[in-house]
């Protein structure tokens, strides 16, 4: 059995590296989003500041396990084998859970995930021990094994942090925006200096309390020497001279801010970069041990067991583990380096930061989340409440306030999701709230605080207007629901895994290692396959173009249409083959591929107005042509939607198959449709119509074939040859094929006439249908 437990320690060490990676990917959203969303600097510069914060935070970290870990269960009631199985179950469950959330792009709390994994695993093992024939303990003895009070405190802290963070962000930023307005550049000399001094002072205090304070955690006075002793005296002085310390900070930063502004530098840029550094440092200094504490505790448990001569693991009590577990400094530095490499090279970091930025952005763009009845009800309620609330104030006052919330026009496409004022507010308010919670020793998730503050400030900035409010509210509710599900899922997964390990031991370990490798493989394969597919359609061909001409429109729409038509052609072909062969798998794949195309076409739909606005005033035909091409492409998408949906519905409900004659006709129609698709595909590939003969005879063949099949269907109905479901399906296939044919022909004519008119410099009469 020695070899078995030694293998578990090796597995725990390897899993700790994976946990560092997935944990960093998840928590990067906490300190990156304000800087990335405001585009305060290049991504490389932002990464440098974040990396320095992580490295310094890891260096100053005390290396002590968080109280929540030991507070969840009492080690003295568990044996060595129990503890090892609990720790292993926690690491496996936590890694899988966080990686799933990262792949979906949802930020969640690593602390909540870890705590509830520990709770679930410990609860499972405790119940097994209590209900065994040898013990048969009463249920109320569970409180000896599990510390329910700590878990309840953490749960209450989660709920309060969500509510307080959102309210504070919305309320405080409302007054900040009122003082700055959206034309904040002209107010930097006065308001900017004061606000920057407040921000930098609060974030410096946050660094001291949240960063340096962690260095002293778990040490006794006799353990402190050198730098640690200096930090302790410094912290005591701050505690007894709090207001003097804040006054010194504020005065110092006011002078520095004034110097920066006098030199013509935008001081808010420094505020945002400094805030990014401080949050990254606090993250590494406090949350780093969350990822490696469990493996370190497992290694220490193994060492304790070996020191006692490796007695039977099922009978060796782990009371010795109740003390503090210290992590060596070199381990923390190594862990910090791993996190920095992950920050720079992980593509999932961009994926998860995009969720918060999408929900809080000020500018127009595609909405990531769909609305639902609950979000619509919330928006309607607050619209009603707001209409009655603002009637209480004089109109002159409201007009004066409204001037400060009037947004300036955005002329560049690559501008940030929000400005530097909001970015600095996000970092400052988050720092203050986390500092207060740290001083009061309240359980708090930095993910919850930073995310909800960001949502509150975006609400104050009226980023959630009537055009986007229902989608933003729906997205926030979905993320919050994911947070609470994290606890439930972590508890359940860890509990099941711990029970599995307890009963099957080595067999369970082998199976779980294979399972985690398989899950990682499937997640990454699915993730990167979707990325490759999305990239073909999600590219922004109009990015960087300021004035859109007719030539640009033609060239760029070729780039948009080519991948879409390729997908639609394959989808149509697979749908016909799937229904004629009654192949459910083919039809399901066809439907799933179509939904991906439809989702990506939504990006084109949302950018329609933005692209048309790029049209030069002297050449509006470019915008008109783009609108026509968009319209015809949308018609093809809508017809494909009906075809994929109805063919799948027919087979999945086990309706009667098509007759032999119908199948034969559909295959002939499919062959003709492929020829038609090839014509428009050739145009988008060659970007000219020189090889195309007009008029296209294939359209007449398709329409004639559809007419023949519809007549046959009518005759079949008269002679009771075809049933209701059969008839409705065939009509859908034929009518939508006819619509697709017409739309493709219109696209061909549009391109042919547009190219001819460009070469001959004629007017835009060709755009009239």
Beta strands, then each sheet from edge to edge (+ up, - down):
end
